[in-house]
């Protein structure tokens, strides 16, 4: 007797979502973005909270939704919180391949390199497009070393923003979750799987700051200071350090902190330099002093002190670089004279203009 089978209709109540996609869709939502998949876009934002990313069929084989979201979030880190209200992070009007577009893309990739590296994910989260071969593949070691490069300074600001809302804590939590998934999958992976490119999560520096790629030591770092008879790190809540320890991720060579190539304290780092009425500068250089009624201050010219000349090259004209210098240095106000090279105020100013993490 033939067996009879009863076919029952099955109701599907749940859908499978790739774990990495789940992590990064949730991260984007927490940061303030709705992610939509569409075959009509590769990656684009509308300035109203929607991030459109191509479907799997439109992406390359070494792309993933998670990597695409992470890359776009790195763009938002470079452009700042206001960019959430602009199409394509405010880059829509820049000409692809033009200098104003490229330095922004390079800044994004430097930030992406550093942030992914903290979790051993540079192989898994390498970027797509031709920038992967033309720029990403050239990165190695301390990608933030050249502080004269505009893209480096923008990347430094971007990396610092990752610790601030709306990106924090969602961005780092998503990276940490990705690292946990990667650690579980990597032992079973082999080429050509991207999971074969997973690297171990770097051990923390002895100060408990992230490990770094710079070729330096605590002893040669600008953030080291002698306090209470001991060498301490101002980046690590003044913890004691051994000068022989290798550089951490916040490393900045003390030898590179130079007034004549920096000018941070005279630029947008500070918007007002008050001057005492009896300061000799008031009589010596009255053309640089402004009386505000209740106080005097040094005259500004845009976002910089009117006495500051020089600066780094412009991205559109890299041959125009001149050294920063104060045109009234011998007659500078007492406020400026008391501003010590390498002091907390000096390093804070450098941090504000993207010269220091």
Protein Blocks (a to p, Z undefined) as FASTA:
>chain_A
ZZdddddddddfbdcddfklmmmmmmmmmnopacdddfkbfbdcehnopacdddfklpcf
kbcfklmmmmmmmmmmmnomklmmpghhhpmmpcghiaklmmmmmmmmmmmmmmmmmnop
mmmmccedjklmmmmmmggcjfklmmmbmklmmmmmmmmmmmpcfkbmklmmmmmmmmmm
mmmmmmmgccfbfklmpccdddddfklpacdfbdcdfklpfkbcceehiacdfklgoiac
dfkbccdfkbccfklmcfklnommmmmmbgcdcddfklmklmmmmmlpccehjaccddde
hjacfkbgcddddfklmmlgccdddfklmmgcfklmmmcghiaklmmmmmmnopaZZ
